[in-house]
Amino acid sequence: MADTVYKAIRKKHGLTREEVCDAAQAKNGCLQPERLERIENGKFPITPDEVLLLSAVYGEPAMCNQYCAKECPIGARYVPEVKVKDLSQIVLEMLSSLNAMRKKQERLIEITADGRIDDAEIHDFVFIQSELERISLTVEALQLWVEQMLASNRINMEQYLKIKNGN
């Protein structure tokens, strides 16, 4: 049987279950080694609170998106899986999508001006909608990248939050 994502991440970090549970307790969480073993072996489903806790322990914010996109029944329907990418790749993809949208901006206005989408407009509308979804995914990928940089202390969290919160 292949390792679950939770076991694989723990092994990647070279931690025992006891060490993970101790780290969780240090973050004011509660997770017992027996519970973690059952989660890792696929015997019990993980809860959202446990995903958040393990994500913080491992410094792996992508775990949250993976859980929402693949394991949560609501998220599996509405949350796209965000791929971990390099900053340069994220920026290039975003610029490509923004350029495509800039070219279609007037067409979007034409299509939506009357509040309806008729058969002659639907092809262009679907293309525009797809580009907007690509932009949304690149924004999510950028957010995930930032969270990873913060979790690994490659961005100064105190300064980042101060600026983000407008202080």
TAPEJO-V482435 format. One record per residue. N is the residue number from 1. SS is DSSP state (helix for helix, strand for strand, loop for the rest). PHI is phi in radians with two decimals (999 if undefined). OMEGA is omega in radians with two decimals (none if undefined). Layout:
N SS PHI OMEGA
N SS PHI OMEGA
This chain:
1 loop 999 -3.14
2 loop -1.25 3.10
3 loop -1.14 3.00
4 loop -1.27 3.12
5 helix -1.02 -3.09
6 helix -1.24 3.08
7 helix -1.22 -3.12
8 helix -1.08 -3.14
9 helix -1.19 3.10
10 helix -1.08 3.12
11 helix -1.12 3.11
12 helix -1.00 -3.13
13 loop -1.52 3.08
14 loop 1.14 -3.10
15 loop -1.93 2.98
16 loop -1.45 3.08
17 helix -1.08 3.14
18 helix -1.10 3.13
19 helix -1.14 3.10
20 helix -1.10 -3.12
21 helix -1.17 3.05
22 helix -1.12 3.12
23 helix -1.14 3.10
24 helix -1.12 3.12
25 helix -1.12 3.10
26 helix -1.12 3.10
27 loop -1.71 3.13
28 loop 1.11 3.07
29 loop -1.91 3.14
30 loop -2.32 3.10
31 loop -2.60 -3.13
32 loop -1.60 3.13
33 helix -0.97 3.14
34 helix -1.15 3.11
35 helix -1.14 3.13
36 helix -1.07 3.12
37 helix -1.05 -3.14
38 helix -1.14 3.08
39 helix -1.12 -3.10
40 helix -1.11 -3.14
41 loop -1.62 3.08
42 loop 1.29 -3.13
43 loop -1.45 3.10
44 loop -2.25 3.06
45 loop -1.25 3.10
46 loop -1.38 3.11
47 loop -1.64 3.09
48 helix -0.99 3.12
49 helix -1.10 3.11
50 helix -1.19 3.08
51 helix -1.09 3.12
52 helix -1.04 -3.13
53 helix -1.13 -3.14
54 helix -1.15 3.08
55 helix -1.05 3.11
56 helix -1.21 -3.14
57 helix -1.06 -3.08
58 helix -1.47 -3.03
59 loop 1.15 -3.07
60 loop -2.17 -3.12
61 loop -1.09 3.13
62 helix -1.12 3.10
63 helix -1.02 -3.11
64 helix -1.15 3.12
65 helix -1.14 3.13
66 helix -1.04 3.12
67 helix -1.10 -3.09
68 helix -1.10 -3.07
69 helix -1.32 -3.01
70 helix -2.01 -3.00
71 loop -1.92 3.14
72 loop -1.33 -3.09
73 helix -1.07 3.11
74 helix -1.29 -3.14
75 helix -1.06 -3.14
76 helix -1.04 3.13
77 helix -1.54 -2.97
78 helix -2.06 -3.06
79 loop -1.86 3.11
80 loop -1.31 3.06
81 loop -1.30 3.14
82 loop -1.75 3.12
83 loop -1.45 3.07
84 loop -1.31 -3.09
85 loop -2.38 3.03
86 loop -1.29 -3.13
87 helix -1.00 -3.11
88 helix -1.09 3.12
89 helix -1.16 3.12
90 helix -1.07 -3.10
91 helix -1.11 3.14
92 helix -1.10 3.10
93 helix -1.13 3.14
94 helix -1.14 3.13
95 helix -1.08 3.10
96 helix -1.06 3.14
97 helix -1.18 3.11
98 helix -1.11 3.09
99 helix -1.12 3.10
100 helix -1.08 3.13
101 helix -1.21 3.12
102 helix -1.03 3.14
103 helix -1.23 -3.09
104 helix -1.79 -3.06
105 helix -1.03 -3.13
106 helix -1.13 3.13
107 helix -1.14 3.10
108 helix -1.08 3.10
109 helix -1.09 3.11
110 helix -1.05 -3.08
111 helix -1.13 -2.99
112 helix -1.65 -3.06
113 loop -1.02 -3.11
114 loop -1.62 3.09
115 loop 1.36 3.13
116 loop -2.29 3.04
117 loop -2.14 -3.11
118 loop -1.58 -3.06
119 loop -1.04 -3.13
120 loop -1.30 -3.09
121 loop -1.77 -2.95
122 helix -1.11 3.14
123 helix -1.04 3.13
124 helix -1.13 -3.14
125 helix -1.11 3.13
126 helix -1.11 3.09
127 helix -1.07 -3.14
128 helix -1.10 3.11
129 helix -1.05 3.11
130 helix -1.10 3.11
131 helix -1.14 3.09
132 helix -1.12 3.07
133 helix -1.13 3.09
134 helix -1.11 3.09
135 helix -1.10 3.13
136 helix -1.04 3.12
137 helix -1.13 3.12
138 helix -1.22 3.05
139 helix -1.11 3.10
140 helix -1.12 3.10
141 helix -1.12 3.09
142 helix -1.13 3.11
143 helix -1.09 3.11
144 helix -1.10 3.11
145 helix -1.04 3.13
146 helix -1.07 3.14
147 helix -1.06 3.10
148 helix -1.17 3.12
149 helix -1.15 3.09
150 helix -1.16 -3.11
151 helix -1.12 -3.13
152 loop -1.69 3.11
153 loop 1.07 3.07
154 loop -1.58 2.95
155 loop -2.21 3.14
156 loop -1.19 -3.06
157 helix -1.10 -3.11
158 helix -1.06 -3.14
159 helix -1.19 3.13
160 helix -1.03 -3.12
161 helix -1.16 3.12
162 helix -1.08 -3.13
163 helix -1.23 -3.12
164 helix -1.08 -3.13
165 loop -1.48 3.05
166 loop 1.31 3.12
167 loop -1.76 none
